[in-house]
Amino acid sequence: MSELRKLQPSEVPGLQWLPGGQSALSGGLLRQLDVLDALFLRFADELGAARVSFPPLVSVEQLDRIAYFEAFPQLFTAAVGLEASEENLQAFTAGDVVHDGALKLTELAPVREILTPAACYPLYFSLQETELSGRAIYTVRAQCHRREREFVPLERQWSFAMREIVCLGSGEEVREFIAFCTESLDRLFRELALEIEWKTATDPFFDPKNPQALMQKVDPVKREMVCDGLAIGSTNYHRHHFGDAFDITRDGKSVESGCVAFGLERWLRVLIEQYGENSEEWPRFDEIGWPGE
């Protein structure tokens, strides 16, 4: 499989690369991102997924229940504000509030929220202490935030859009969901003429000796859709990880969960590689239907 060539954002109509690892989209490129998301949303509808939406900030307390900060301290983006006393605010405004492009912060208020690093986390939080009556499928899209050692346009960004379809149920139901999604996606890849290789992967744990990291190596639960060396999505089998953490049950027992996730900007990146920089000349992806439609 070939590798992606280096992208020059100035040569891609509708793409503006911003300092700090973010992309601004407009015109045809933005329309293609919306078309892709609509395609994934049709798939979610076919699966009977309930559509849900959540605000961008997630609770530190909730993330602590899954030991997120010990596992991924390098990734999170905290939502910070100044401690609101008159003395502290006056101290902040007394001198230069910005130096060398960075805020000169005084005392901070306690950090109780961060920007969500994954689209599905708020869903599990919202289902805390819920007794499900049967298999449940949801779909959610979110603007996610992860700090990285380096940022690359449309490939590795601080802020990026993610669509997820999540299944909660018995282990057999979740495994069947992931298998069906995998087969359906293989047919989509052929429609789009994308050469995809499914690769076993692990999450980017800070400490490779983290018990969760070791468990993923022993019994892999994550498979990535890799095109030209770039993962554009993944399937993930969480087993009881979220059911146990948030007391999500069915018939009095902790449910299992799994999801399929799509990184929307990364899909644009591989389509640029496949069809060229001018997205106005790409095939009509809005006319593609999922098998069975």
PAZAPA-4460 file (N, C-alpha, C; in steps of 0.05 Angstrom, whole numbers, plus 32768, in hexadecimal, padded with zeros to 4 digits):
% residues 293
    n_x    n_y    n_z   ca_x   ca_y   ca_z    c_x    c_y    c_z   seq   type   mol
   8011   7FE8   8000   8000   8000   8000   8012   8019   8000     1      M     A
   800A   802D   7FF0   801A   8045   7FEE   8017   8057   8006     2      S     A
   8027   806C   8008   8025   807F   801E   801A   8099   8013     3      E     A
   800D   80A9   8024   8002   80C3   801B   8019   80D6   8015     4      L     A
   8016   80E5   7FFF   802A   80FA   7FF9   8025   8111   800C     5      R     A
   8039   8123   800F   8036   813A   8020   8022   814D   8014     6      K     A
   800E   8156   8024   7FF9   8167   801B   8001   8184   801D     7      L     A
   7FFC   8194   8008   8000   81B1   800A   7FE4   81BE   800C     8      Q     A
   7FDD   81C7   8024   7FC2   81D2   8028   7FBB   81E8   8014     9      P     A
   7FCF   81F8   800C   7FC9   820F   7FFA   7FC1   8205   7FDE    10      S     A
   7FC6   81EC   7FD8   7FBE   81E0   7FBE   7FA3   81D2   7FBF    11      E     A
   7F96   81D3   7FD7   7F7C   81C5   7FD9   7F66   81DA   7FDD    12      V     A
   7F56   81DF   7FC8   7F40   81F2   7FCB   7F2E   81EC   7FE2    13      P     A
   7F28   8200   7FF3   7F16   81FC   8009   7F24   81F3   8023    14      G     A
   7F3F   81F1   8023   7F4D   81E9   803B   7F5F   81FF   8044    15      L     A
   7F5C   8207   805D   7F6F   821A   806A   7F7A   820D   8083    16      Q     A
   7F95   820B   8084   7FA2   81FF   809B   7FA9   8214   80AF    17      W     A
   7FA0   8211   80C8   7FA3   8225   80DC   7FB9   821D   80F0    18      L     A
   7FC8   8231   80FA   7FDD   822B   810E   7FD0   821D   8126    19      P     A
   7FDE   8209   8131   7FD3   81FB   8147   7FC5   81E1   8140    20      G     A
   7FC5   81DA   8126   7FBA   81C0   811F   7F9D   81BE   8119    21      G     A
   7F92   81D2   810B   7F76   81D1   8104   7F72   81D8   80E7    22      Q     A
   7F5C   81CD   80DB   7F56   81D3   80BF   7F3C   81E3   80BE    23      S     A
   7F3B   81F7   80AD   7F22   8205   80A6   7F1A   81FC   808A    24      A     A
   7F01   81F3   8087   7EF7   81E9   806E   7EE2   81FB   8062    25      L     A
   7EE0   81FC   8048   7ECB   820C   803B   7EC6   8200   801F    26      S     A
   7EB1   820B   8012   7EAC   8203   7FF6   7EA7   81E5   7FF3    27      G     A
   7EB2   81DB   7FDC   7EAD   81C0   7FD5   7EB8   81AC   7FE9    28      G     A
   7ECF   81B3   7FF6   7EDB   81A0   8009   7EC9   819D   8022    29      L     A
   7EBD   81B3   802B   7EAA   81B1   8041   7E91   81A1   8039    30      L     A
   7E88   81A6   8020   7E70   8196   8017   7E77   8178   8017    31      R     A
   7E8F   8171   800E   7E96   8155   800D   7E97   8149   802A    32      Q     A
   7EA1   8158   803D   7EA1   814E   8059   7E84   8149   8062    33      L     A
   7E72   815B   805B   7E56   8158   8063   7E4A   8140   8054    34      D     A
   7E51   813C   803B   7E47   8125   802C   7E51   810B   8038    35      V     A
   7E6A   810A   8040   7E74   80F2   804D   7E65   80EC   8067    36      L     A
   7E61   8101   8077   7E53   80FD   8090   7E37   80F4   808B    37      D     A
   7E2A   80FF   8076   7E0F   80F6   8070   7E0E   80D9   8068    38      A     A
   7E24   80D0   805A   7E26   80B4   8052   7E27   80A2   806B    39      L     A
   7E38   80AA   807F   7E3A   809A   8097   7E20   809B   80A7    40      F     A
   7E12   80B2   80A6   7DF9   80B5   80B4   7DE4   80A3   80A8    41      L     A
   7DE4   80A0   808D   7DD1   808D   8081   7DD6   8071   808A    42      R     A
   7DF0   806A   808D   7DF7   8050   8097   7DEC   804C   80B3    43      F     A
   7DF0   8061   80C4   7DE6   8060   80DF   7DC7   805C   80DF    44      A     A
   7DBA   806B   80CD   7D9C   8068   80CC   7D94   804C   80C4    45      D     A
   7DA4   8040   80B2   7D9E   8024   80A9   7DA1   8011   80C1    46      E     A
   7DB3   8017   80D3   7DB7   8007   80EB   7DA3   800C   8101    47      L     A
   7D92   8021   80FC   7D7E   8028   8110   7D89   8038   8127    48      G     A
   7D9F   8047   8122   7DAC   8056   8137   7D9C   806F   813E    49      A     A
   7D9B   8075   8158   7D8F   808D   8162   7DA3   80A4   8160    50      A     A
   7D9B   80BB   8155   7DAE   80D1   8153   7DAF   80E1   816D    51      R     A
   7DC7   80E6   8176   7DCB   80F6   818F   7DE1   810B   818A    52      V     A
   7DE0   8120   819A   7DF3   8135   8198   7DFA   813F   81B4    53      S     A
   7E13   8147   81B8   7E1C   8150   81D2   7E2D   8169   81CF    54      F     A
   7E2F   8179   81E5   7E40   8191   81E4   7E5E   8188   81E4    55      P     A
   7E70   819B   81DD   7E8C   8193   81D9   7E9C   818D   81F3    56      P     A
   7E92   8197   820A   7EA1   8192   8223   7E98   8179   8231    57      L     A
   7EAA   816A   823B   7EA3   8152   824A   7EAF   8153   8266    58      V     A
   7EA3   8145   8278   7EA9   8146   8294   7EC3   8138   829B    59      S     A
   7ED5   8145   82A9   7EED   8138   82B3   7EE6   8121   82C6    60      V     A
   7ED2   8125   82D7   7ECA   8110   82EA   7EC1   80F7   82DB    61      E     A
   7EB2   80FB   82C5   7EA9   80E4   82B6   7EC0   80D5   82A8    62      Q     A
   7ED2   80E5   829C   7EE9   80D8   828F   7EFB   80C9   82A2    63      L     A
   7EFC   80D3   82BB   7F0C   80C6   82CF   7F02   80AA   82D5    64      D     A
   7EE8   80A5   82D0   7EDD   808B   82D6   7EE8   8076   82C3    65      R     A
   7EF3   807E   82AC   7F00   806B   829A   7F1E   806F   8299    66      I     A
   7F28   807D   82AE   7F45   8081   82B1   7F51   808E   8298    67      A     A
   7F42   80A0   828C   7F4C   80AC   8272   7F66   80BC   8276    68      Y     A
   7F68   80CB   828C   7F7F   80DD   828F   7F99   80CE   8294    69      F     A
   7F97   80B7   82A1   7FAF   80A6   82A5   7FB7   8099   828A    70      E     A
   7FA4   8093   827A   7FA9   8085   8261   7FB3   8098   824B    71      A     A
   7FA7   80B0   8249   7FAE   80C2   8233   7FB4   80DF   823C    72      F     A
   7FC7   80E3   824F   7FCC   80FE   8258   7FD7   8110   8243    73      P     A
   7FE2   8105   822D   7FEE   8115   8218   7FD9   8120   8205    74      Q     A
   7FC0   8117   8206   7FAD   811E   81F2   7F98   8133   81FA    75      L     A
   7F92   8135   8214   7F7A   8145   821A   7F7F   8163   8218    76      F     A
   7F69   8171   8212   7F68   818E   8210   7F55   8199   8225    77      T     A
   7F60   81A5   823A   7F50   81AE   8250   7F41   81C8   8249    78      A     A
   7F29   81CB   8254   7F1A   81E4   8252   7F20   81F4   826B    79      A     A
   7F31   8209   8269   7F3A   8217   8281   7F2E   8233   8281    80      V     A
   7F2B   823E   8299   7F23   825A   829C   7F30   8265   82B5    81      G     A
   7F31   827F   82B7   7F3E   828C   82CE   7F2D   8288   82E7    82      L     A
   7F3B   8285   82FE   7F2D   8286   8317   7F20   82A2   8319    83      E     A
   7F06   82A3   8320   7EF6   82BB   831B   7EF7   82D0   8331    84      A     A
   7F0A   82CF   8343   7F0B   82E4   8357   7F14   82FF   834B    85      S     A
   7F0B   8315   8357   7F11   832F   834C   7F30   8333   834C    86      E     A
   7F3D   832A   8361   7F5A   832D   8364   7F68   831E   834D    87      E     A
   7F5F   8306   8347   7F6C   82F6   8332   7F67   8302   8316    88      N     A
   7F4F   830C   8311   7F49   8318   82F7   7F58   8332   82F3    89      L     A
   7F5B   8341   8309   7F6A   835A   8306   7F88   8354   8301    90      Q     A
   7F92   833F   830E   7FAE   8337   8309   7FB2   832E   82EC    91      A     A
   7F9E   8321   82E1   7FA0   8318   82C5   7FA1   8330   82B2    92      F     A
   7F90   8344   82B7   7F8E   835A   82A5   7FA2   8370   82AB    93      T     A
   7FB2   836E   82C0   7FC4   8383   82C8   7FDB   8387   82B5    94      A     A
   7FE4   8371   82A9   7FFB   8373   8296   7FF3   836B   827A    95      G     A
   8006   8361   826B   8000   8357   8250   7FF1   833C   8253    96      D     A
   7FD9   833B   8249   7FCA   8322   824B   7FD4   830D   8238    97      V     A
   7FE2   8316   8223   7FED   8303   820F   800B   8309   820B    98      V     A
   801B   82F4   820B   8037   82F7   8206   8040   82E1   81F3    99      H     A
   804D   82E9   81DE   8058   82D6   81CA   8041   82C3   81C0   100      D     A
   802A   82CE   81BD   8013   82BF   81B2   8005   82AD   81C5   101      G     A
   800D   82AF   81DF   8000   829D   81F3   7FF5   82AE   820A   102      A     A
   7FDE   82A6   8215   7FD2   82B4   822C   7FE4   82B1   8244   103      L     A
   7FE7   82C7   8253   7FF6   82C7   826C   7FE1   82C3   8282   104      K     A
   7FDC   82AA   8289   7FC7   82A3   829B   7FD0   82A7   82B8   105      L     A
   7FBD   82B0   82C8   7FC1   82B1   82E5   7FB3   8297   82F1   106      T     A
   7FA9   8299   8309   7F9E   8280   8316   7F86   8276   8306   107      E     A
   7F86   825C   8302   7F70   824F   82F2   7F5B   8244   8305   108      L     A
   7F42   8244   82FB   7F2C   8236   8309   7F30   8218   8305   109      A     A
   7F25   8208   8318   7F28   81EB   8315   7F1E   81E2   82F9   110      P     A
   7F2D   81CF   82ED   7F26   81C5   82D2   7F14   81AD   82D6   111      V     A
   7EFA   81B1   82CF   7EE6   819C   82D2   7EDC   8191   82B7   112      R     A
   7EE4   819D   82A1   7EDC   8193   8287   7EF4   8195   8274   113      E     A
   7EF4   8183   8260   7F07   8185   824A   7EF7   8183   8230   114      I     A
   7F04   818A   821A   7EF7   8186   8200   7EF7   8169   81F9   115      L     A
   7EE1   815F   81F0   7EDE   8142   81ED   7EF3   8137   81D9   116      T     A
   7F01   8121   81E1   7F15   8115   81CF   7F09   8100   81BD   117      P     A
   7EF0   80F8   81C2   7EE3   80E4   81B1   7EC5   80E9   81B0   118      A     A
   7EB8   80E3   819A   7E9C   80EA   8197   7E8A   80D9   81A9   119      A     A
   7E92   80C0   81AF   7E80   80AE   81BE   7E80   80B2   81DC   120      C     A
   7E95   80BE   81E7   7E96   80C0   8205   7E7D   80CC   8211   121      Y     A
   7E73   80E3   8207   7E5B   80EF   8214   7E43   80DC   8213   122      P     A
   7E42   80CB   81FF   7E2B   80B8   81FE   7E2B   80A6   8216   123      L     A
   7E43   809A   821C   7E44   8088   8234   7E3D   8097   824D   124      Y     A
   7E47   80B0   824F   7E41   80C0   8267   7E23   80C4   826A   125      F     A
   7E15   80C9   8253   7DF8   80CF   8253   7DE8   80B6   825A   126      S     A
   7DF3   809F   8256   7DE5   8086   825C   7DEB   807A   8277   127      L     A
   7DFA   808A   8287   7E01   8080   82A2   7DE9   8077   82B2   128      Q     A
   7DEB   805F   82BE   7DD5   8054   82CF   7DBC   804F   82BF   129      E     A
   7DBF   8049   82A5   7DA8   8043   8294   7DA5   8025   8291   130      T     A
   7D8C   801B   8293   7D86   7FFF   828D   7D7B   7FFD   8271   131      E     A
   7D89   7FF1   825E   7D80   7FEF   8242   7D6C   7FD8   8240   132      L     A
   7D59   7FDC   822E   7D45   7FC6   822A   7D4D   7FB3   8214   133      S     A
   7D61   7FBA   8205   7D6B   7FA9   81EF   7D84   7FB5   81E3   134      G     A
   7D8C   7FAA   81CC   7DA3   7FB6   81BE   7D9E   7FD3   81B7   135      R     A
   7DB1   7FE4   81BB   7DAD   8001   81B5   7DC4   800A   81A3   136      A     A
   7DBC   8019   818E   7DD0   8025   817C   7DCC   8043   817A   137      I     A
   7DE2   8052   817B   7DE1   806F   817B   7DF5   8078   8166   138      Y     A
   7DF1   8091   815C   7E06   809E   814C   7E09   80BA   8156   139      T     A
   7E22   80C3   8156   7E29   80DD   8160   7E41   80E8   8150   140      V     A
   7E40   8102   814A   7E56   810F   813E   7E60   8125   8151   141      R     A
   7E7A   8128   8152   7E85   813D   8164   7E9F   8148   8159   142      A     A
   7EA5   8160   8161   7EBF   816C   815B   7ED1   8163   8172   143      Q     A
   7EE5   8152   816D   7EF6   8147   8181   7F11   8155   8182   144      C     A
   7F1E   8153   8199   7F37   8162   819D   7F4C   8150   81AA   145      H     A
   7F63   814D   819D   7F79   813E   81A9   7F93   814C   81A2   146      R     A
   7FA3   8151   81B7   7FBD   815D   81B2   7FD0   8147   81A8   147      R     A
   7FE0   814E   8194   7FF3   813B   8189   800F   8147   8188   148      E     A
   8023   8136   8185   803F   8140   8183   8042   8151   816A   149      R     A
   8034   814B   8155   8035   815B   813D   801A   815B   812F   150      E     A
   8015   816F   811F   7FFC   8171   8111   8001   8171   80F3   151      F     A
   7FEF   8164   80E4   7FF1   8162   80C7   7FD6   8167   80BC   152      V     A
   7FD3   8179   80A8   7FB9   8180   809D   7FA9   8167   8094   153      P     A
   7F90   8166   809F   7F7D   8151   8098   7F85   8135   80A2   154      L     A
   7F9C   8133   80AF   7FA5   8118   80B7   7FA7   8116   80D6   155      E     A
   7FB3   812A   80E2   7FB8   812A   80FF   7FB3   8146   8109   156      R     A
   7F9B   814B   8114   7F93   8166   811B   7F8C   8167   8139   157      Q     A
   7F8F   817F   8144   7F86   8184   8160   7F68   8182   8162   158      W     A
   7F5A   818C   814E   7F3D   818C   814D   7F34   817E   8133   159      S     A
   7F22   816B   8136   7F19   815C   811E   7EFD   8151   8123   160      F     A
   7EEF   814B   810D   7ED4   8141   810E   7ED3   8123   810E   161      A     A
   7EC3   8117   8120   7EC1   80FA   8121   7EA3   80F2   8122   162      M     A
   7E9B   80E0   8111   7E81   80D3   8111   7E84   80B7   811D   163      R     A
   7E73   80B0   8130   7E74   8095   813B   7E59   8089   813B   164      E     A
   7E58   806E   8138   7E40   805F   813C   7E46   804B   8152   165      I     A
   7E36   804B   8167   7E3C   803C   817F   7E26   8027   8184   166      V     A
   7E2E   800F   818B   7E1B   7FFA   8192   7E20   7FF1   81AF   167      C     A
   7E0A   7FEF   81BE   7E0B   7FE4   81D9   7DF8   7FCC   81DA   168      L     A
   7E01   7FB6   81E6   7DF0   7F9E   81E8   7E00   7F87   81F3   169      G     A
   7DF8   7F6F   81EC   7E08   7F58   81F4   7E22   7F56   81E4   170      S     A
   7E34   7F46   81ED   7E4D   7F43   81DE   7E48   7F39   81C2   171      G     A
   7E36   7F26   81BF   7E30   7F1B   81A5   7E24   7F31   8192   172      E     A
   7E12   7F41   819D   7E06   7F57   818D   7E1B   7F6B   8184   173      E     A
   7E2D   7F72   8196   7E41   7F87   818F   7E55   7F7B   817B   174      V     A
   7E5C   7F63   817E   7E6F   7F56   816A   7E61   7F54   814F   175      R     A
   7E48   7F4E   814E   7E39   7F4C   8135   7E37   7F68   8128   176      E     A
   7E33   7F7C   8138   7E32   7F98   812F   7E4C   7FA0   8121   177      F     A
   7E63   7F9A   812F   7E7D   7FA1   8123   7E82   7F91   810A   178      I     A
   7E7B   7F78   8109   7E7F   7F68   80F1   7E6E   7F72   80DA   179      A     A
   7E55   7F7A   80DF   7E44   7F85   80CA   7E4F   7F9F   80BF   180      F     A
   7E58   7FB1   80D1   7E64   7FCA   80C9   7E7D   7FC6   80B8   181      C     A
   7E8D   7FB3   80C0   7EA6   7FAD   80B1   7EA0   7FA4   8095   182      T     A
   7E8C   7F91   8092   7E85   7F88   8077   7E79   7F9E   8066   183      E     A
   7E68   7FAF   8072   7E5B   7FC5   8063   7E70   7FD9   805A   184      S     A
   7E83   7FDF   806C   7E98   7FF2   8065   7EAA   7FE8   804F   185      L     A
   7EAF   7FCE   804F   7EBF   7FC3   8039   7EB2   7FC8   801E   186      D     A
   7E97   7FC5   801D   7E89   7FCB   8004   7E8A   7FE8   7FFD   187      R     A
   7E89   7FFA   8011   7E8B   8017   800C   7EA7   801D   8001   188      L     A
   7EBC   8011   800C   7ED7   8017   8003   7ED9   8010   7FE5   189      F     A
   7ECD   7FF9   7FDD   7ECE   7FF2   7FC1   7EBF   8006   7FB0   190      R     A
   7EA8   8011   7FBA   7E99   8025   7FAB   7EAB   803E   7FA7   191      E     A
   7EBA   8045   7FBB   7ECA   805E   7FBA   7EE6   8059   7FAD   192      L     A
   7EEB   8040   7FA5   7F05   8039   7F9A   7F1C   803F   7FAD   193      A     A
   7F17   803B   7FC7   7F2C   803F   7FDB   7F38   8024   7FE3   194      L     A
   7F52   8023   7FE3   7F60   800A   7FEB   7F64   800C   8009   195      E     A
   7F54   7FFD   8017   7F55   7FFD   8035   7F60   7FE3   8040   196      I     A
   7F71   7FE6   8054   7F7B   7FCE   8062   7F72   7FD1   807F   197      E     A
   7F65   7FBC   808A   7F5D   7FBB   80A6   7F75   7FB3   80B6   198      W     A
   7F7D   7FC3   80CA   7F94   7FBD   80DA   7F8D   7FBD   80F8   199      K     A
   7F96   7FA9   8106   7F93   7FA9   8123   7FA3   7FC0   812F   200      T     A
   7F98   7FCE   8143   7FA5   7FE5   814E   7F9F   7FE6   816C   201      A     A
   7FAE   7FF8   817A   7FA9   7FFE   8196   7FA6   801C   8199   202      T     A
   7F99   8024   81AD   7F96   8041   81B3   7FB2   804C   81BB   203      D     A
   7FB6   8067   81B8   7FD0   8073   81BE   7FD5   8078   81DC   204      P     A
   7FD8   8062   81EB   7FDC   8065   8208   7FF6   8073   820E   205      F     A
   7FF6   8085   8222   800F   8093   822A   8023   807F   8235   206      F     A
   801A   806D   8246   802B   8059   8252   8025   803D   8246   207      D     A
   8038   8032   8237   8032   8018   822A   802D   8002   823E   208      P     A
   8034   8007   8258   8030   7FF3   826C   8015   7FF6   827A   209      K     A
   8005   800B   8271   7FEA   800F   827B   7FDB   7FF5   8278   210      N     A
   7FCC   7FEC   828D   7FBE   7FD2   828A   7FAB   7FD1   8272   211      P     A
   7F9E   7FE8   826B   7F8D   7FE8   8254   7F9D   7FE3   823A   212      Q     A
   7FB5   7FEF   8239   7FC6   7FEB   8221   7FCF   7FCE   821F   213      A     A
   7FD7   7FC3   8235   7FDF   7FA7   8235   7FC9   7F94   822C   214      L     A
   7FB0   7F9A   8236   7F99   7F8A   822F   7F93   7F8B   8211   215      M     A
   7F96   7FA4   8205   7F91   7FA6   81E9   7FA6   7F97   81D8   216      Q     A
   7FBE   7F95   81E3   7FD3   7F86   81D4   7FCD   7F68   81D6   217      K     A
   7FC4   7F5F   81ED   7FBF   7F43   81F1   7FA6   7F3A   81E1   218      V     A
   7F91   7F4B   81E2   7F78   7F44   81D5   7F6E   7F5D   81C6   219      D     A
   7F78   7F61   81AD   7F72   7F79   819E   7F54   7F7D   819A   220      P     A
   7F4B   7F96   819D   7F2F   7F9C   819B   7F2A   7FB4   8187   221      V     A
   7F40   7FBE   817C   7F3E   7FD5   816A   7F49   7FCE   814E   222      K     A
   7F39   7FD3   8139   7F43   7FCF   811E   7F3F   7FE9   810E   223      R     A
   7F55   7FF1   8101   7F54   800B   80F2   7F51   8006   80D4   224      E     A
   7F43   8019   80C7   7F40   8019   80AA   7F57   802A   809F   225      M     A
   7F6B   801E   8094   7F84   802C   808C   7F85   802F   806E   226      V     A
   7F88   8048   8064   7F8A   804E   8048   7FA4   805E   8043   227      C     A
   7FB6   8053   8033   7FCF   8061   802E   7FDE   8068   8048   228      D     A
   7FDD   8057   805B   7FEB   805B   8074   7FDC   806C   8089   229      G     A
   7FC4   8076   8082   7FB5   8088   8094   7F9C   807A   809D   230      L     A
   7F98   8078   80B8   7F7F   806D   80C3   7F69   8081   80C0   231      A     A
   7F53   807A   80B2   7F3D   808C   80AD   7F25   8085   80BE   232      I     A
   7F27   8070   80CD   7F11   8067   80DF   7F19   804E   80ED   233      G     A
   7F07   8044   80FE   7F0D   802C   810D   7EF4   801F   8117   234      S     A
   7EF6   8006   811E   7EE1   7FF8   812D   7EEE   7FF1   8148   235      T     A
   7EDD   7FF3   815D   7EE8   7FF0   8178   7ED4   7FDF   8189   236      N     A
   7EDE   7FCA   8196   7ECE   7FB9   81A7   7ED6   7FBE   81C4   237      Y     A
   7EC5   7FCB   81D3   7ECD   7FD4   81EE   7EC7   7FBF   8204   238      H     A
   7EB9   7FAA   81FC   7EAF   7F96   8210   7E9F   7FA5   8226   239      R     A
   7EA5   7FA1   823F   7E95   7FAD   8255   7EA1   7FC7   825F   240      H     A
   7EB5   7FD2   8251   7EC4   7FE9   825B   7EB1   8000   8263   241      H     A
   7E9F   8008   8251   7E8E   801F   8257   7E75   8016   8267   242      F     A
   7E6B   7FFE   8262   7E54   7FF4   8271   7E5B   7FF3   828F   243      G     A
   7E72   7FE9   8295   7E7B   7FE7   82B2   7E7F   8003   82BD   244      D     A
   7E8D   8015   82AE   7E94   802F   82B9   7E7C   8040   82BF   245      A     A
   7E67   803D   82AE   7E50   8050   82B1   7E36   8041   82B8   246      F     A
   7E39   8028   82C1   7E22   8019   82CB   7E0B   8019   82B6   247      D     A
   7E12   8013   829D   7DFF   800F   8288   7DF8   7FF2   8286   248      I     A
   7DDF   7FEB   828B   7DD8   7FCF   828E   7DC1   7FC6   827C   249      T     A
   7DBE   7FAC   827B   7DA8   7F9F   826D   7DA2   7F85   827C   250      R     A
   7D8A   7F81   8283   7D83   7F6A   8294   7D94   7F69   82AD   251      D     A
   7D9B   7F80   82B7   7DAB   7F82   82D0   7DC8   7F7D   82CD   252      G     A
   7DD2   7F79   82B5   7DEE   7F73   82B0   7DFB   7F89   829F   253      K     A
   7E14   7F8E   82A4   7E23   7FA2   8294   7E22   7F9B   8276   254      S     A
   7E1C   7FB0   8265   7E1C   7FAB   8248   7E38   7FAC   823D   255      V     A
   7E3C   7FA1   8225   7E54   7FA5   8216   7E50   7FBB   8202   256      E     A
   7E65   7FC5   81F6   7E62   7FDA   81E1   7E78   7FD8   81CC   257      S     A
   7E71   7FE4   81B5   7E85   7FE6   81A0   7E7D   7FFC   818D   258      G     A
   7E8F   8005   817D   7E88   801C   816B   7E98   801A   8151   259      C     A
   7E8E   8029   813D   7E9D   802E   8125   7EA0   804C   8124   260      V     A
   7EB9   8056   811E   7EBF   8072   811F   7ECC   807B   8105   261      A     A
   7EC4   8093   80FC   7ECE   809E   80E3   7EDB   80BA   80E8   262      F     A
   7EF4   80BD   80E1   7F01   80D7   80E3   7EFC   80E7   80C9   263      G     A
   7EEB   80FA   80C9   7EE1   8106   80B0   7EF7   8114   80A0   264      L     A
   7F08   8124   80AE   7F1D   8131   809E   7F30   811D   8092   265      E     A
   7F35   8107   809F   7F47   80F3   8094   7F3B   80E6   807B   266      R     A
   7F20   80E3   807B   7F14   80D9   8062   7F18   80ED   804B   267      W     A
   7F16   8107   8051   7F1C   811B   803C   7F38   8118   8032   268      L     A
   7F4B   8112   8045   7F67   8111   803D   7F6C   80FA   8029   269      R     A
   7F61   80E2   802F   7F66   80CC   801C   7F56   80D0   8002   270      V     A
   7F40   80DE   8003   7F31   80E3   7FEA   7F40   80F8   7FD9   271      L     A
   7F4E   810B   7FE6   7F60   811D   7FD7   7F76   810D   7FC9   272      I     A
   7F81   80F9   7FD7   7F96   80E9   7FCC   7F8B   80D9   7FB4   273      E     A
   7F72   80D0   7FB7   7F66   80BE   7FA2   7F5C   80CE   7F8A   274      Q     A
   7F4F   80E6   7F8F   7F41   80F3   7F7A   7F4C   810F   7F73   275      Y     A
   7F60   8119   7F82   7F6C   8133   7F7C   7F63   8149   7F8F   276      G     A
   7F72   815F   7F8D   7F6E   8175   7FA0   7F53   8183   7F9C   277      E     A
   7F48   8184   7F84   7F2F   8192   7F7F   7F17   8181   7F85   278      N     A
   7F0B   8185   7F9B   7EF4   8174   7FA4   7EDC   8177   7F92   279      S     A
   7EDB   818D   7F82   7EC4   8191   7F70   7EC5   817C   7F5A   280      E     A
   7EDC   816F   7F56   7EDE   815C   7F40   7EDC   813F   7F4A   281      E     A
   7ED6   813B   7F64   7ED4   8120   7F6E   7EB9   8114   7F65   282      W     A
   7EB7   80F9   7F67   7E9E   80EC   7F61   7E88   80F5   7F73   283      P     A
   7E6F   80F0   7F6C   7E58   80F8   7F7C   7E53   80E4   7F92   284      R     A
   7E61   80E8   7FA9   7E5E   80D5   7FBF   7E42   80D5   7FCB   285      F     A
   7E33   80EB   7FC7   7E18   80EC   7FD2   7E05   80D9   7FC3   286      D     A
   7E0E   80CE   7FAD   7DFD   80BB   7F9E   7E04   809E   7FA6   287      E     A
   7E18   809A   7FB7   7E1F   807F   7FBF   7E0C   8076   7FD5   288      I     A
   7E02   805E   7FD3   7DF0   8053   7FE7   7DFD   803C   7FF5   289      G     A
   7DF6   8038   800E   7E00   8020   801C   7DF3   8007   8012   290      W     A
   7E00   7FF1   8012   7DF3   7FD7   800A   7DD9   7FD4   8019   291      P     A
   7DC4   7FCE   8009   7DAA   7FCA   8015   7D98   7FE2   8013   292      G     A
   7DA4   7FFA   800C   7D93   8012   8009   7D83   8010   7FEF   293      E     A
***
